[in-house]
Amino acid sequence: MVKPVLNFLVLFALCFAAIATADELKVREDAPERYVVKKGDTLWDISAIYLSQPWRWPQLWRMNPQIDNPHLIFPGDVLRLIYDADGRPMLVRDDRVRRLSPHTRVSDTRPGAITTVPLAMIRPFLAHDQMLSQSDLEGKPYILGANSNVKNATEGHTLYARGELEPGKAYAIYRKGRPYIDPETGDNLGYAMMLVATSRAFRGGSNERNEPASLQILDVKREIRQGDIVLPALDGEALPAYFHMARPEQRIDGLIIETTSKLREFSKWDIVIINRGASDQLKPGHMLDILRPSPAVVDRGNGQPVYLEDASRYQRLASNFGHEQMQMPRERVGHLMVFKVTERASYAIVTDTYRPVRVGDHIVSP
């Protein structure tokens, strides 16, 4: 049995890039002196209890950021807010509080440890869901057919693919879905790739000899069709439980272009797609503000302004020829964290909201 020394700051120093700032770290006025970690908590949830800017957590936990394999916090741990000799706040584990139900801890990957954000929400997008550009799709293996003349293959069929595969290796089968279009440029940023099935290759195939590869179906989520794309499966690979949360070093200004929930409005822990990616130096863990322009106003200077959306047809027409239409500032409605990046677009998870978030809201890094 290994008794861990709680080194929570180390975790956050690895999860959150240090933010060099001259600003004094201010704890929320309603922050509790003590907090008992509960099952279902995330690091983001806990940090938001004490700070209005949760990504500045490393400044609250001032310990050695170079130590490898940091121990984690678990449900039942008691955290205590204290202040040093200079009046600077620190959060520590209160070891004076005896646990009513002690339990064994064995490694950093053991179940029950608190993660940065809910892994259950983003795991499908890390392990399965893909976004690929047309150039990414060129030359990829694809399904030719099955060992029976069927348009929709399923379990029990053997699949044949155009391309060279590695015998014994697991492959995922995808279907090209709708394109993600950048509303600012009209460009196609990539295609949503829907996971259809998982399989394992047992014949490699040869393009030179015009021989198909052969696949055994392992699991079917949708019926498999001719032309579906074959890609290496990610199952079994290590997925990140923790992210180095930080502000991007460069200015980012883009849009939320899609949500996986398909709802008009969405909120905390929903998954969105933004029109900025690796070409904009975005990385997993980058934190962005979500902004929304306030409603525009038509003001003719007569003391009777009216919202543009409530204006009459005449008022709308007149505003196009003068300086009567006033665009209002953008206001913050929430934050999001990027967790998966492609060349020109990214997946992100909404970490908190002040108002419901919508497709079309702006994402910025001040």
N, C-alpha and C positions, 0 to 999 in steps of 0.2 A: 504494500500500500504506500503510495506516494502522497505525502502531505504537501500541497503546493504553498509557496509563499505568494500571496496575491501581489502581483506586480501589474496593476491595472493600467498605470500610466504607460508602461512599456508597450502594452497592447495598443493603447491609443497613440503612442508615439510612432508605432508602426502603421496604425490605421489612419492616422491623421497627420499630414505633412505639417511641420512646425510653421507657425505663422509669425514672422517677425513684425512686430508692431510696437509702436511707442504708446499705444492706447492702454489705459489701465483696464485690467480685466474686472468686469463688474458682474457680480452674481445677481440673479433675479431676486427681487424683493420678497417674493413668496416662496423662495427656495427653502426646503426643510433642513433642519440641523442634521437629521439622520434620515436615511432612506434604506428600506429593506428591499433587496432585489427580489422580484417576483418572477414566476414562470411566465414566459411570453414576453418579458422585457427585451428590448434591444439596446445596444449601446447608444443609439441615437435617442431613444426615448429617455434614457437616464440622463444623458448630457443636456437634453432640452429642459429637464426639470431645474437645472442649475444655471444654464446659460441661455441667453437669447440667441446667441450664435453658437450652436452646438459644435461646429467644426473647430472651435478654438479650445477644445477640451484639453489638449496637451499642456496649455498654460495653467490649467487647474491641477493637473497631475504632474508635479515636477520631480521626476525620477529619471533614472538612467535609460535613454532611448536606444542604447547600443546592445543591450542584453538580448541574446537569441532565445527563441522558444518561450515567450512570455506566458505566465500562468493566466488563467481566465477568471472571471467572476461567475458565480453561480447563484441560482435562486437560494435565498436564505442568507446571503452575505449582507452585512450591515455596513453602509457607507456613512461616514461622518464628515461634516463640513467644519474645518478649523481655519485659523489664520496664523501666519508666521509672525516673527518679531517685527516685521515691517508692515504688518497689516494686510499682507497679500493672502488671498483665499487659497486653500488647498482642500482636496477631497481625499480621504484615506479610508481604509477599512478599519472598522472599530473592532479590534480583537478582544476588547473587554466584554463583548456580548457573547454569551455562550449559546451555541447552537442547540436547539431542542432535538433536531434530527440530523446528526452528523452523517456524512456519507463519504465513500471512497472516491478519489479522483486519480486518474491514471495517466492521462495524456491530453495534449492540446485538442485532439479531435474527438474526445469523449462526448457523448450526448449530454445535453442539458446546459452546456456552456452558452453564455450570452453572445450573440453575434451582432455585427454592425447593423444590419437591416434584416427583415424576415427572409431567410433563405428560401422558404417555401414559395414566396411570391416570385422570386427571380430565377429559381433553379431551372424551370422549363426553358427560359430564354438563354441561360448559360449553357445548358446541356443539349438542347434540341433545336429550338427555333433559330432560324438563320435569316439574314438579309444579304442577298448576293446581287451584284451588278450583272449586266449582260456580259461584260468581259470576264467576270468570275465564272459564269456558266459555260463559256466556250471551252470545248474540249473535255468537259466532264463526262464520265460514264453515264449511260442512261439505259433504261429497261427496254429491251427489244420485244419481249413476250414471255410466255410461260410454256410449260410442258403440255398444256392443253390450249385449245383454241378458245380462249376466254378474253373478253375485253377488260374484266376486272378480276385480277388474281387475288387470292387470299391464302390463309394457312393451308398447308397441304400441297401447294403448288411449288414447283421448282422454277426459279426465275433465271432469265438469261439477259445479259447486259452487254452493250457495246463498250469496250474499254478493257484495260488491263487492271485486274484486282489482285490483291495478295491473299492466297488461300489461307484459311484459318482466321482471317481478320474480320471484325464486325463492321458492317456498313449500315448507314441509315439511308432510307429512300425518301426523297422529298418531291413535292409537286410545286411547280412555280405558280405563285399566286399573283395578287394584284401588285402593281408597281406603286412605290412611294414617290409621289411627285412633290418637288420643292415648290411651294406656292410663290416664292419670291422670284424664281428663275424659270419655272416650268420644266426643269430638268428631271429626268428619271434618276432618283438616288439609289435605286435597287429594288429588287423584288422580294416580297414576303415568301419565304420557303416553308411550306407546311409539311410537317413530319407525317409520312404515310405509314411507314413500317420500319422495323429493324431486321437485319439479316446477317448471314455469315457466308463468306465466299468459300467454295470448296473446289472450284476450278478457276485458274487465274485469267484465262483468255489470252488472245494474242491479236493485236491489230495487224501485224505484219502477215499472219497466216489467215486473217479474217475469221478467227475463232472467237465465239462469245465466251464471256465469263459466266460462271454458274453460281447461283446464290440459293441458300436455304433460308426460308422465312422463319424468323424467331418470334416476332410479335407484330400484329397488324392493328393500326389505329384507323386506317381508312383503306378501302379497296385499292389495290395497286394497278396502275394503268401503264400502257405503253408510252414511253417518252418521259416517265418519271426519272428524276435525277438521283444518281447514286453517289453518296459522299461518305468519307470515313466517319464512323460513329464516335461520339465523345463519351459514351457511357463508360464508367470506370475511371475516368481521368479525374484528377483532383480539381475541385471547384473552390473558388475563393470564399471563405467564410468572413473575411475581413477585408476592408478596402482602405487604402491610404487616402482618406478624405481631405481635400484641400481645394482652395480656389485655383483656377487656371492662372498661369502667369500672364497670359495674353488676354486681350479684350475679346469677349465672345458676345455676339448679338444674333440670335436666331429665333426660330419659332417651334412650338410644339405642332407637329403635322399630323399626328395620329395617336390614338389610344387603343390598346388591345382590348379594352372593355366594350368599345363601340358605343359608349354612352356619350351624351352631349356634355355632361359635366361629370367630373370625377374628383377624387380627393386623396388623402394620405394612403400610401402604399400601392396606388395604382401605377401601372406601367405605361409609359408614353414613348413616342419616337420623336426625335428632334432632328432638324436639318443641319446639324453640324457634326463633324466626325474627326477622324485622324488627320485629315488634311488641314483642320483648324487647330491642331495640337491638343485636341481633347483626349483624355485618358480615363479609364475606369477609376472611380473615386472622386472625380471632379464635381464640385458643388456649384450649382447655378441658381440664381434668383429667377422666379417666375413673375413676370410683370404683365399688367393689362392696361391698355390706354383707357382713361376715363372717357365717358361719352362726350362726343363733340357737341359744340353749341353754336347755333346761328345767332349772332348778336349784331343788330343793325344800328346800335347806338341810341336806341329810343327808350332804353330802360326796360325793354320787354324781351330778354333773351329766351330762346326756346331750344330744347335739345334737338339735334339734327334728326334723330329718328322720329321725333314728334312733329317736325316741321311740315308745313303744307308743301304741295308740289311747287307752288310759286316761290316759297321761301327757299326751297332746295335749289331751284333753278337760279334764283337771284344770287345765292351764296357762291355759285360757280363763277360769277363775273365780278365779284368784289372781294373785299377782305373781311366779310362778315362771319365766315365759318372759322371757329376757333378750336384748334386741336388741344385737348387737355393733356396733362402729364400722365405718364405711365406710373402706376402704383403697384407695389409688391403684393402678390396674392399667395405666395408660397415659395418653397424651395424644392429642388430635385437633385438627385445624385446619379451621375452617369455610371452605368455598370457594364455596358458592352458597346464596343466602338467598331464601326466599319469606316471605310474611307471617307464617306460623305454624309453619313447619318449615324445616330447612336440610339441605343435603348437607355432609358433612365427610369428611376423610381421616384415618385413624389414622396418626400420625407415629411413635409408638413404643409398645411394650407391655412390661410386666414379667410379665404372665400373659395367656393368650388372652382376648380381649374377647368379650362376649356381648350379644345383644339383651336389653334390660332393665337394663344397667349405667347408672349415673348419670353425667351430665356436669355439671360445676360449674366456676365461676370463683370462686376464693377471695376 
